[in-house]
Amino acid sequence: MRRTRAVLTPVLAGALALAATSSCTSGPAASSSPATSGTTPEVALPPTSGTFDYQLGGAYDEVEAGDGPTAIDVVVRDATADPLPGAYSVCYVNGFQTQPGEDDLWAGHEDLLLHDADGDLVVDPDWPDEHVLDPSTAEQRAGILEVLGPVVTGCAEAGFDAVELDNLDTWTRFDEIDEAGAHALARAYVDLAHGAGLAVAQKNAAEITRTAKEDLGFDLAVTEECAAWDECAAYTDVYGDHVLQVEYPDALDEAGLTFDDVCARDDRAPLTVLRDRDLVAAGEDGYLYDAC
């Protein structure tokens, strides 16, 4: 999913200065009471009831469930898509790895990508068309923000209410990445997003939920497969009801769980959905949607 680069904004310039040394307006009326982070302006958190959908594989305006088409109250869409009018819309940004098809975006920026001991670029073994970003130094963080900061602020300009930053956990999967540097990049993203009027969602990384909220400034969480990995409480204990939970049938099968089992859990998020692994659009072959 290719993203275009926007113009450097004054807000981004401030975030670049922060990264070199080491959050906003309300969303739609449907959202719950806004929350604050330190002295930053207020940002709106999503509603904790209604219909939620995760639409990275294609945007559509209604889910197709057993009772027929249903309007959507909370949705996550790729940064290249438009927000859904009338819904609380979360913008997906791959903040710690490159996105497939973005070779041009990173051309000339190999110094911002992780290299192995032989000097070769590191790819995510689960996503071999994604390179891993290296936020270990202040200079690298500033360079990454120069490339991806406009994508984050572009989400706000497009009308999204929040941004989801994917692959926060790269430092847990690649020993070469400096943990403190990864956290500093996350904090800079959060400050940039807050300054643009966006709430910020932690994506996965159950190991650091409390650090992510209390120290890095994240406002809510988006989690995939937390029931399959038995880690939902790591999110709901910290973020309360402001967790958006996505499960996939193959992972549940491997864990010996059904979606009914997920829905019966005390630690599941109020907005929990079952989606097909490819997240195809409603009406396409393979589309799957259920919710509880």
JODAVEN-V434438 format. One record per pair of residues at least 6 apart in sequence whose ideal C-beta (glycine too) atoms are under 8 Angstrom apart, sorted by sequence separation. I is the first residue (numbers start at 1). J is the second residue. D is the distance in whole Angstrom. If there is no record, write none. Layout:
i:I j:J d:D
i:I j:J d:D
This chain:
i:36 j:42 d:5
i:37 j:43 d:8
i:63 j:69 d:7
i:64 j:70 d:8
i:77 j:83 d:7
i:83 j:89 d:3
i:106 j:112 d:7
i:115 j:121 d:6
i:116 j:122 d:5
i:123 j:129 d:8
i:124 j:130 d:5
i:134 j:140 d:6
i:135 j:141 d:5
i:171 j:177 d:4
i:193 j:199 d:8
i:194 j:200 d:7
i:212 j:218 d:5
i:213 j:219 d:8
i:226 j:232 d:4
i:252 j:258 d:7
i:262 j:268 d:6
i:280 j:286 d:5
i:281 j:287 d:7
i:27 j:34 d:8
i:35 j:42 d:7
i:36 j:43 d:8
i:62 j:69 d:4
i:63 j:70 d:5
i:77 j:84 d:7
i:98 j:105 d:8
i:106 j:113 d:7
i:114 j:121 d:7
i:115 j:122 d:6
i:123 j:130 d:6
i:124 j:131 d:8
i:170 j:177 d:6
i:171 j:178 d:7
i:193 j:200 d:5
i:202 j:209 d:7
i:205 j:212 d:7
i:236 j:243 d:5
i:252 j:259 d:7
i:280 j:287 d:5
i:282 j:289 d:7
i:26 j:34 d:6
i:34 j:42 d:4
i:35 j:43 d:7
i:62 j:70 d:6
i:75 j:83 d:8
i:83 j:91 d:7
i:98 j:106 d:6
i:113 j:121 d:5
i:114 j:122 d:4
i:123 j:131 d:6
i:124 j:132 d:6
i:155 j:163 d:5
i:171 j:179 d:5
i:223 j:231 d:8
i:226 j:234 d:7
i:235 j:243 d:5
i:278 j:286 d:6
i:34 j:43 d:6
i:62 j:71 d:6
i:63 j:72 d:6
i:75 j:84 d:5
i:113 j:122 d:7
i:122 j:131 d:7
i:123 j:132 d:7
i:135 j:144 d:6
i:212 j:221 d:8
i:223 j:232 d:7
i:226 j:235 d:6
i:252 j:261 d:8
i:263 j:272 d:7
i:34 j:44 d:5
i:35 j:45 d:6
i:53 j:63 d:5
i:61 j:71 d:8
i:62 j:72 d:7
i:121 j:131 d:5
i:122 j:132 d:5
i:171 j:181 d:8
i:190 j:200 d:5
i:202 j:212 d:5
i:235 j:245 d:8
i:249 j:259 d:8
i:252 j:262 d:7
i:262 j:272 d:6
i:276 j:286 d:5
i:34 j:45 d:6
i:61 j:72 d:7
i:110 j:121 d:7
i:133 j:144 d:6
i:152 j:163 d:6
i:171 j:182 d:4
i:189 j:200 d:7
i:202 j:213 d:7
i:232 j:243 d:8
i:276 j:287 d:6
i:32 j:44 d:8
i:33 j:45 d:7
i:51 j:63 d:6
i:72 j:84 d:6
i:75 j:87 d:5
i:77 j:89 d:6
i:79 j:91 d:5
i:170 j:182 d:7
i:209 j:221 d:7
i:223 j:235 d:5
i:247 j:259 d:7
i:262 j:274 d:8
i:276 j:288 d:4
i:31 j:44 d:4
i:32 j:45 d:5
i:74 j:87 d:6
i:75 j:88 d:7
i:76 j:89 d:8
i:77 j:90 d:7
i:78 j:91 d:8
i:79 j:92 d:6
i:232 j:245 d:7
i:275 j:288 d:6
i:276 j:289 d:8
i:23 j:37 d:5
i:31 j:45 d:6
i:32 j:46 d:7
i:73 j:87 d:6
i:74 j:88 d:5
i:75 j:89 d:6
i:76 j:90 d:4
i:77 j:91 d:7
i:78 j:92 d:5
i:79 j:93 d:5
i:168 j:182 d:7
i:221 j:235 d:5
i:274 j:288 d:7
i:275 j:289 d:6
i:23 j:38 d:7
i:31 j:46 d:6
i:32 j:47 d:6
i:71 j:86 d:8
i:72 j:87 d:5
i:73 j:88 d:7
i:74 j:89 d:8
i:75 j:90 d:7
i:76 j:91 d:8
i:77 j:92 d:7
i:98 j:113 d:7
i:247 j:262 d:6
i:259 j:274 d:5
i:274 j:289 d:7
i:24 j:40 d:6
i:25 j:41 d:7
i:26 j:42 d:6
i:27 j:43 d:7
i:28 j:44 d:7
i:31 j:47 d:6
i:32 j:48 d:6
i:71 j:87 d:8
i:74 j:90 d:7
i:76 j:92 d:6
i:202 j:218 d:4
i:273 j:289 d:7
i:274 j:290 d:4
i:23 j:40 d:4
i:24 j:41 d:5
i:25 j:42 d:8
i:26 j:43 d:8
i:27 j:44 d:3
i:30 j:47 d:5
i:114 j:131 d:7
i:200 j:217 d:7
i:201 j:218 d:7
i:206 j:223 d:7
i:221 j:238 d:8
i:273 j:290 d:7
i:274 j:291 d:7
i:23 j:41 d:8
i:24 j:42 d:6
i:25 j:43 d:8
i:26 j:44 d:5
i:59 j:77 d:5
i:113 j:131 d:5
i:114 j:132 d:4
i:168 j:186 d:6
i:200 j:218 d:5
i:201 j:219 d:7
i:202 j:220 d:7
i:203 j:221 d:8
i:204 j:222 d:8
i:221 j:239 d:5
i:227 j:245 d:7
i:273 j:291 d:5
i:24 j:43 d:4
i:27 j:46 d:8
i:51 j:70 d:5
i:53 j:72 d:5
i:59 j:78 d:8
i:113 j:132 d:7
i:114 j:133 d:7
i:115 j:134 d:8
i:200 j:219 d:5
i:201 j:220 d:5
i:202 j:221 d:5
i:203 j:222 d:5
i:204 j:223 d:6
i:220 j:239 d:6
i:226 j:245 d:6
i:228 j:247 d:7
i:272 j:291 d:7
i:23 j:43 d:7
i:30 j:50 d:8
i:51 j:71 d:7
i:52 j:72 d:7
i:55 j:75 d:6
i:56 j:76 d:7
i:113 j:133 d:6
i:114 j:134 d:4
i:199 j:219 d:4
i:200 j:220 d:8
i:201 j:221 d:6
i:202 j:222 d:7
i:203 j:223 d:8
i:204 j:224 d:6
i:206 j:226 d:7
i:223 j:243 d:6
i:227 j:247 d:6
i:228 j:248 d:8
i:271 j:291 d:8
i:272 j:292 d:5
i:51 j:72 d:5
i:52 j:73 d:7
i:53 j:74 d:8
i:54 j:75 d:8
i:55 j:76 d:6
i:56 j:77 d:7
i:112 j:133 d:6
i:113 j:134 d:6
i:165 j:186 d:7
i:199 j:220 d:6
i:201 j:222 d:5
i:203 j:224 d:8
i:221 j:242 d:7
i:222 j:243 d:8
i:223 j:244 d:7
i:225 j:246 d:8
i:226 j:247 d:8
i:51 j:73 d:5
i:52 j:74 d:4
i:53 j:75 d:5
i:54 j:76 d:5
i:55 j:77 d:5
i:56 j:78 d:5
i:59 j:81 d:4
i:112 j:134 d:6
i:220 j:242 d:4
i:221 j:243 d:5
i:222 j:244 d:5
i:223 j:245 d:5
i:224 j:246 d:5
i:225 j:247 d:6
i:252 j:274 d:8
i:50 j:73 d:3
i:51 j:74 d:7
i:52 j:75 d:7
i:53 j:76 d:8
i:55 j:78 d:8
i:59 j:82 d:7
i:61 j:84 d:6
i:194 j:217 d:7
i:206 j:229 d:8
i:219 j:242 d:7
i:220 j:243 d:7
i:221 j:244 d:7
i:223 j:246 d:7
i:224 j:247 d:8
i:225 j:248 d:6
i:228 j:251 d:4
i:245 j:268 d:6
i:49 j:73 d:8
i:50 j:74 d:6
i:165 j:189 d:6
i:220 j:244 d:7
i:222 j:246 d:7
i:224 j:248 d:7
i:228 j:252 d:6
i:245 j:269 d:4
i:268 j:292 d:8
i:59 j:84 d:7
i:106 j:131 d:7
i:206 j:231 d:4
i:209 j:234 d:5
i:213 j:238 d:5
i:227 j:252 d:7
i:230 j:255 d:8
i:244 j:269 d:6
i:247 j:272 d:7
i:249 j:274 d:7
i:47 j:73 d:6
i:55 j:81 d:7
i:163 j:189 d:8
i:186 j:212 d:7
i:190 j:216 d:6
i:191 j:217 d:7
i:209 j:235 d:6
i:212 j:238 d:8
i:213 j:239 d:6
i:225 j:251 d:5
i:228 j:254 d:7
i:229 j:255 d:8
i:243 j:269 d:4
i:245 j:271 d:7
i:246 j:272 d:8
i:247 j:273 d:7
i:248 j:274 d:7
i:47 j:74 d:6
i:97 j:124 d:6
i:100 j:127 d:8
i:190 j:217 d:4
i:207 j:234 d:8
i:228 j:255 d:4
i:243 j:270 d:8
i:244 j:271 d:5
i:245 j:272 d:4
i:246 j:273 d:6
i:247 j:274 d:5
i:248 j:275 d:6
i:249 j:276 d:7
i:250 j:277 d:6
i:46 j:74 d:5
i:101 j:129 d:8
i:112 j:140 d:5
i:183 j:211 d:7
i:187 j:215 d:8
i:190 j:218 d:6
i:206 j:234 d:4
i:209 j:237 d:8
i:210 j:238 d:5
i:227 j:255 d:8
i:241 j:269 d:7
i:243 j:271 d:8
i:245 j:273 d:7
i:247 j:275 d:8
i:248 j:276 d:7
i:249 j:277 d:8
i:100 j:129 d:4
i:111 j:140 d:7
i:187 j:216 d:5
i:206 j:235 d:7
i:209 j:238 d:4
i:228 j:257 d:7
i:241 j:270 d:5
i:246 j:275 d:6
i:248 j:277 d:5
i:263 j:292 d:4
i:97 j:127 d:7
i:100 j:130 d:6
i:163 j:193 d:5
i:186 j:216 d:5
i:187 j:217 d:6
i:209 j:239 d:7
i:227 j:257 d:6
i:237 j:267 d:8
i:262 j:292 d:7
i:99 j:130 d:7
i:112 j:143 d:5
i:236 j:267 d:5
i:259 j:290 d:6
i:98 j:130 d:5
i:111 j:143 d:7
i:112 j:144 d:5
i:183 j:215 d:7
i:186 j:218 d:8
i:236 j:268 d:7
i:97 j:130 d:5
i:98 j:131 d:4
i:172 j:205 d:7
i:183 j:216 d:6
i:202 j:235 d:8
i:232 j:265 d:7
i:236 j:269 d:6
i:259 j:292 d:7
i:97 j:131 d:7
i:98 j:132 d:8
i:109 j:143 d:6
i:168 j:202 d:6
i:227 j:261 d:8
i:233 j:267 d:4
i:235 j:269 d:7
i:97 j:132 d:5
i:98 j:133 d:7
i:112 j:147 d:7
i:163 j:198 d:5
i:165 j:200 d:7
i:168 j:203 d:6
i:169 j:204 d:6
i:172 j:207 d:6
i:227 j:262 d:4
i:232 j:267 d:4
i:56 j:92 d:6
i:94 j:130 d:7
i:96 j:132 d:7
i:97 j:133 d:6
i:162 j:198 d:5
i:163 j:199 d:8
i:165 j:201 d:7
i:167 j:203 d:7
i:168 j:204 d:7
i:169 j:205 d:4
i:232 j:268 d:6
i:96 j:133 d:5
i:133 j:170 d:7
i:152 j:189 d:6
i:156 j:193 d:8
i:161 j:198 d:7
i:162 j:199 d:4
i:163 j:200 d:6
i:164 j:201 d:4
i:165 j:202 d:7
i:166 j:203 d:5
i:167 j:204 d:8
i:168 j:205 d:4
i:202 j:239 d:8
i:232 j:269 d:7
i:95 j:133 d:8
i:109 j:147 d:6
i:132 j:170 d:6
i:155 j:193 d:8
i:160 j:198 d:7
i:161 j:199 d:7
i:162 j:200 d:7
i:163 j:201 d:7
i:165 j:203 d:6
i:166 j:204 d:8
i:169 j:207 d:7
i:227 j:265 d:6
i:96 j:135 d:7
i:153 j:192 d:7
i:157 j:196 d:8
i:162 j:201 d:6
i:164 j:203 d:5
i:169 j:208 d:8
i:249 j:288 d:7
i:136 j:176 d:8
i:141 j:181 d:7
i:145 j:185 d:8
i:149 j:189 d:8
i:152 j:192 d:6
i:156 j:196 d:4
i:168 j:208 d:8
i:47 j:88 d:6
i:106 j:147 d:7
i:136 j:177 d:6
i:137 j:178 d:8
i:140 j:181 d:7
i:144 j:185 d:6
i:148 j:189 d:8
i:152 j:193 d:5
i:155 j:196 d:8
i:156 j:197 d:5
i:227 j:268 d:6
i:46 j:88 d:4
i:105 j:147 d:6
i:132 j:174 d:6
i:134 j:176 d:7
i:135 j:177 d:7
i:136 j:178 d:4
i:156 j:198 d:5
i:30 j:73 d:6
i:124 j:167 d:8
i:134 j:177 d:6
i:135 j:178 d:7
i:141 j:184 d:6
i:145 j:188 d:6
i:149 j:192 d:6
i:153 j:196 d:5
i:155 j:198 d:6
i:201 j:244 d:7
i:44 j:88 d:8
i:46 j:90 d:7
i:137 j:181 d:7
i:141 j:185 d:5
i:145 j:189 d:8
i:152 j:196 d:7
i:168 j:212 d:7
i:132 j:177 d:7
i:136 j:181 d:4
i:135 j:181 d:5
i:138 j:184 d:8
i:152 j:198 d:7
i:223 j:269 d:7
i:135 j:182 d:5
i:141 j:188 d:6
i:145 j:192 d:7
i:124 j:173 d:8
i:135 j:184 d:7
i:135 j:185 d:4
i:122 j:174 d:6
i:133 j:185 d:8
i:95 j:148 d:6
i:122 j:176 d:7
i:1 j:56 d:7
i:93 j:148 d:7
i:30 j:86 d:8
i:30 j:87 d:8
i:31 j:88 d:5
i:95 j:152 d:8
i:162 j:219 d:7
i:28 j:86 d:7
i:30 j:88 d:6
i:93 j:151 d:5
i:162 j:220 d:7
i:164 j:222 d:5
i:28 j:87 d:7
i:93 j:152 d:6
i:28 j:88 d:6
i:114 j:174 d:6
i:116 j:176 d:7
i:27 j:88 d:6
i:115 j:176 d:8
i:93 j:155 d:7
i:114 j:176 d:6
i:114 j:177 d:7
i:91 j:155 d:3
i:91 j:158 d:7
i:91 j:160 d:4
i:96 j:165 d:7
i:97 j:166 d:7
i:89 j:159 d:7
i:90 j:160 d:7
i:93 j:163 d:6
i:95 j:165 d:4
i:96 j:166 d:7
i:97 j:167 d:5
i:89 j:160 d:5
i:90 j:161 d:7
i:91 j:162 d:7
i:92 j:163 d:8
i:93 j:164 d:7
i:95 j:166 d:6
i:96 j:167 d:4
i:79 j:151 d:6
i:89 j:161 d:6
i:90 j:162 d:4
i:91 j:163 d:5
i:92 j:164 d:5
i:93 j:165 d:6
i:94 j:166 d:5
i:95 j:167 d:7
i:96 j:168 d:6
i:88 j:161 d:5
i:89 j:162 d:8
i:90 j:163 d:7
i:91 j:164 d:7
i:93 j:166 d:7
i:94 j:167 d:6
i:95 j:168 d:7
i:97 j:170 d:7
i:88 j:162 d:7
i:90 j:164 d:5
i:92 j:166 d:7
i:96 j:170 d:5
i:3 j:78 d:8
i:79 j:154 d:7
i:83 j:158 d:6
i:3 j:79 d:5
i:4 j:80 d:8
i:79 j:155 d:6
i:82 j:158 d:6
i:83 j:159 d:5
i:1 j:78 d:5
i:3 j:80 d:6
i:82 j:159 d:8
i:83 j:160 d:5
i:1 j:79 d:8
i:2 j:80 d:6
i:83 j:161 d:7
i:1 j:80 d:6
i:77 j:160 d:8
i:96 j:182 d:7
i:76 j:164 d:6
i:96 j:185 d:7
i:3 j:93 d:8
i:95 j:185 d:8
i:95 j:186 d:8
i:95 j:189 d:6
i:3 j:99 d:6
i:2 j:99 d:7
i:1 j:99 d:6
i:1 j:100 d:7
i:2 j:101 d:5
i:3 j:102 d:7
i:1 j:101 d:7
i:2 j:102 d:6
i:5 j:105 d:6
i:3 j:105 d:7
i:91 j:198 d:7
i:90 j:201 d:6
i:46 j:161 d:7
i:22 j:138 d:7
i:46 j:162 d:7
i:21 j:138 d:7
i:44 j:161 d:6
i:20 j:138 d:5
i:19 j:138 d:6
i:20 j:139 d:7
i:43 j:162 d:8
i:20 j:141 d:7
i:19 j:141 d:4
i:20 j:142 d:5
i:19 j:142 d:5
i:19 j:144 d:8
i:16 j:142 d:5
i:19 j:145 d:5
i:16 j:145 d:5
i:15 j:145 d:6
i:16 j:146 d:7
i:31 j:161 d:7
i:90 j:222 d:7
i:12 j:145 d:7
i:16 j:149 d:7
i:28 j:161 d:7
i:12 j:146 d:8
i:15 j:149 d:6
i:27 j:161 d:4
i:27 j:162 d:7
i:12 j:149 d:4
i:8 j:146 d:7
i:12 j:150 d:6
i:9 j:149 d:8
i:8 j:149 d:8
i:9 j:150 d:7
i:12 j:153 d:6
i:5 j:147 d:7
i:8 j:150 d:6
i:11 j:153 d:6
i:7 j:150 d:7
i:6 j:150 d:4
i:9 j:153 d:5
i:5 j:150 d:5
i:6 j:151 d:7
i:5 j:151 d:7
i:76 j:222 d:7
i:6 j:153 d:6
i:3 j:151 d:5
i:6 j:154 d:4
i:4 j:154 d:8
i:6 j:157 d:7
i:40 j:191 d:8
i:43 j:194 d:6
i:37 j:190 d:8
i:41 j:194 d:7
i:46 j:199 d:8
i:40 j:194 d:5
i:43 j:197 d:7
i:45 j:199 d:6
i:90 j:244 d:7
i:40 j:195 d:7
i:43 j:198 d:7
i:44 j:199 d:6
i:41 j:197 d:8
i:43 j:199 d:4
i:37 j:194 d:6
i:43 j:200 d:8
i:22 j:184 d:5
i:35 j:199 d:8
i:19 j:184 d:7
i:22 j:187 d:7
i:19 j:185 d:7
i:22 j:188 d:8
i:23 j:190 d:6
i:23 j:191 d:5
i:76 j:244 d:7
i:18 j:187 d:7
i:19 j:188 d:4
i:24 j:193 d:8
i:18 j:188 d:5
i:23 j:193 d:6
i:24 j:194 d:5
i:74 j:244 d:7
i:23 j:194 d:2
i:24 j:195 d:7
i:16 j:188 d:8
i:23 j:195 d:6
i:24 j:196 d:7
i:25 j:197 d:4
i:27 j:199 d:7
i:15 j:188 d:5
i:18 j:191 d:6
i:24 j:197 d:4
i:15 j:189 d:8
i:24 j:198 d:7
i:45 j:219 d:6
i:46 j:220 d:7
i:24 j:199 d:8
i:45 j:220 d:6
i:15 j:191 d:6
i:43 j:219 d:6
i:14 j:191 d:8
i:15 j:192 d:4
i:23 j:200 d:7
i:14 j:192 d:8
i:38 j:217 d:7
i:12 j:192 d:6
i:15 j:195 d:7
i:37 j:217 d:5
i:11 j:192 d:6
i:14 j:195 d:7
i:37 j:219 d:7
i:11 j:195 d:4
i:35 j:219 d:6
i:11 j:196 d:6
i:9 j:196 d:8
i:54 j:244 d:8
i:52 j:244 d:6
i:54 j:246 d:5
i:48 j:241 d:4
i:23 j:217 d:6
i:48 j:242 d:7
i:46 j:242 d:7
i:45 j:242 d:5
i:74 j:271 d:6
i:46 j:244 d:7
i:32 j:242 d:8
i:64 j:282 d:5
i:52 j:271 d:4
i:54 j:273 d:6
i:63 j:282 d:6
i:64 j:283 d:7
i:52 j:272 d:8
i:53 j:273 d:6
i:62 j:282 d:7
i:49 j:270 d:6
i:50 j:271 d:7
i:52 j:273 d:6
i:54 j:275 d:5
i:57 j:278 d:5
i:58 j:279 d:7
i:60 j:281 d:5
i:48 j:270 d:5
i:49 j:271 d:8
i:53 j:275 d:8
i:57 j:279 d:3
i:58 j:280 d:6
i:59 j:281 d:7
i:60 j:282 d:5
i:48 j:271 d:7
i:56 j:279 d:5
i:57 j:280 d:5
i:58 j:281 d:3
i:60 j:283 d:7
i:64 j:287 d:7
i:55 j:279 d:7
i:57 j:281 d:6
i:65 j:289 d:6
i:66 j:290 d:8
i:46 j:271 d:8
i:54 j:279 d:6
i:64 j:289 d:6
i:65 j:290 d:7
i:55 j:281 d:7
i:58 j:284 d:7
i:63 j:289 d:5
i:65 j:291 d:7
i:63 j:291 d:8
i:53 j:289 d:7
i:52 j:291 d:7
i:51 j:291 d:7
